[in-house]
Amino acid sequence: MTLTEVTTTQSTTWLSEFVDALGEDNVLDAHAEGIDAYLDPFAFHESARPAAVVRPSTVVEVQRVLAIARQYGLALWTISRGRNFAYGGAEARVAGSVICDLGRMDRILSVDEECGVAFVEPGVSFQALDAHLRAMGSGLGVSVPDLSWGSLIGNTLERGFSYTTQSEHQATQCGMEVVLADGDVVRTGMGALPGSDSWGNYRGAFGPGFDGLFFQSNLGIVTKMGIWLRRRPQRMACCSITVEGEEQLGDLVEALRPLLIDGTVQSNVVIGNAMIVTSSITTRDHFYDGPGLMPASALLAAREEFDIGSWNAQLGVYGSPELLAARQAAIERAVLTIPGASIVFDEYAGDVDPKLGSAHETE
């Protein structure tokens, strides 16, 4: 039986079973109010409308969702929060799928201040964990991507990244709880040992490690994950670099490469051309509202208004005031060998509240 046949001939039965398992408020059928929130907000193609959306809140409910999907041959598309709009948001890749939305599983299960580990559920956003740490007076910080509304687990499983010393989120994951398609629950790493107190501290396990099976895959639903956090630095600085010539991209890369390898630069380096940077600041019609590509004259006007180069790089450095000064000096020595290059450091206190937009000092 095909997916289309299943969703048209048996939908009343499996929808009622989902309602019995999760409650009426946590099951949306294909025509329910709010179903459009599960479509790609920037779609340039026909939307893959779901047959239903289900919203479990516990591991037991996830197991029940999987059991119903197995019984009726339903295709499941699982999301944590569905906020990665640039990659389709919450929308399923196949029309007629049942979207399993884990947003209600939003508990911060534990924070180990001494070891710098937090265990979270899929619905926990970067912003929520940061607020939790600040509320408890923690010295730990969260490495956040461009927007803080996304799921830590969702971003990590998709091999997302950010811009701090812990920018590769896959590398900061330690321990997963996963519900497999048959309903079995497995714990990776030291979590496989009952009562283990080192689950979030040590990635190794008894025998082969298999966490990698669940990155960018459909082999299971991750319901819990350990995340390594960083200590808030004394100071931090955002470094912005511009070069004037289109042909100077190679020079910029070669100047920064040794600094990344030796650890002087502690974050990912993000490089974008003038068009990319302009699009992150304003809309296209601010400079040009005609047909076709933005002409060179409009792009030049954007560069002059926003003081940007043909190529623009951003990176971060962290540490004590002395270390920050040494890192900044090394970056300047390397970058300013490029003719016409400029560099600006915006320095902040390590405990800066991102909502303030500027540093606040602590006594």
Secondary structure, 3 states (H helix, E strand, C coil): CCHHHHHHHCHHHHHHHHHHHHCHHHEEECCCCCHHHHCCCCCCCCCCCCCEEECCCCHHHHHHHHHHHHHHCCCEEEECCCCCHHHCCCCCCCCCCEEEECCCCCCEEEEECCCCEEEECCCCEHHHHHHHHHHCCCCEECCCCCCCCCEHHHHHHCCCECCCCCCEHHHHEEEEEEECCCCCEEECHHHHCCCCCCCCCCCCCCCCCCHHHHCCCCCCEEEEEEEECEECCCEEEEEEEEECCHHHHHHHHHHHHHHHHCCCCCCCCEEEEHHHHHHHHCCHHHCCCCCCCCCHHHHHHHHHHHCCCCEEEEEEEEECHHHHHHHHHHHHHHHCCCCCCEEEEEEEECCCCCCCCCCCCCC
